[in-house]
Amino acid sequence: MSDAATTRATRSRWLLLAPALAVLVFAASGPLLIVLIYSFLTPGDYGGVVWSLSPDAWFSVVMEQDFFTEEIGFADAHLSIFWRSIKLSLMTALLTFVFGFPTAYFIATRPREKRDIWMLLIIIPFWTNLLIRTFAIMELIRAEGTVNSALLALGIIDEPIQMLFTEFAILLGMAYVYLPLMVLPIYASLERFDFTLVEAGYDLYASRWRVLRKVIFPLAKPGVIAGSILVFVPSLGAYVTPRVLGGGKQLMLGNLIELQFGAGRNWPLGAALSLTLLAIVMVALILYVRAAGNEEVRHG
């Protein structure tokens, strides 16, 4: 092929890629670049930004200066929200695994013609708006809700249990919302599983627990890792569920970021917090890629 033909072919490929590149630049990289720039500016008096460079937003992510003594210390409020967000996200991933693994195993062991029905039942909640699902959980656990009413009617408790507007309520809501994201990848791993290996384990006098630990779980581990990331990442930045079930008392990172862009009128700090959240998500994804790569090397 001549140099002219090679040049024309290269130009044609770039022209074909141009629409996708434009979308990436203006719809993805562009807004991210704006957020990055805002994080190094000065907050305006009534919101917005003043185009004056300042590192204060990044400083305020984890540090603060006392208003009276001007002493510098850790921003305890922000650190507690960071810790609560990471803790509840990890607990959500763990809780969805506890319920999701048996569910996926149950579906994978059903007759093939019935699996689609069970999977449909798992996916159906995704067809409902997130806010509606969150309010459904609120109806269950509020003081006059279904759970407390049933416990009172059975005489188990004398007064309603305060479950709403607590970390437990947020954990329960996020586990319910993101449970399908754990079930689906685990089921995808178990669906291809050769269950004659389980029978072989029993023939070798292995207990049910040993077969689960040594045979089933190792082969389902890629799905567990993928499901954990799929649950952890959206839980970390969740906004609606903590806002509704936490009642503004149990803030998470998503709520803190919204607060800075809203009532706090500190857009640079909100931008810095958003990028910090992005960094945490990137670290989680890197760990996932490394874990998945190690599994492929081990079983490959």
Number of C-alpha atoms within 10 A of each C-alpha: 5 6 8 9 10 11 11 11 12 12 12 12 11 12 12 11 11 12 11 10 13 13 12 12 14 12 11 11 13 14 12 16 13 11 18 16 15 25 27 21 22 21 22 14 10 10 16 16 18 15 13 10 12 16 14 18 23 19 15 17 19 16 17 18 14 10 8 6 7 9 9 11 11 14 16 12 14 20 14 13 18 19 14 18 23 20 14 22 26 20 18 27 29 17 18 25 24 13 14 25 23 14 20 25 18 14 21 23 15 12 9 11 7 12 15 13 12 15 18 10 10 17 16 10 16 13 7 10 9 14 11 10 17 22 14 12 23 22 15 16 22 20 17 14 15 15 17 22 18 13 15 16 11 10 10 10 13 11 12 16 15 13 20 21 20 16 18 15 24 32 24 21 24 28 26 17 21 21 25 25 24 31 26 22 24 30 25 15 19 24 18 11 16 11 15 9 13 18 13 13 18 14 9 9 11 15 11 12 10 14 18 14 12 14 16 19 18 14 19 21 18 21 23 24 21 21 25 24 21 19 25 26 21 14 29 24 21 19 18 16 26 29 19 19 28 22 15 14 12 18 24 29 25 22 19 21 23 17 16 18 17 13 10 15 19 23 27 31 28 26 25 25 25 22 17 15 19 15 12 15 18 13 12 16 16 12 14 17 14 12 16 17 13 12 16 11 9 8 8 7
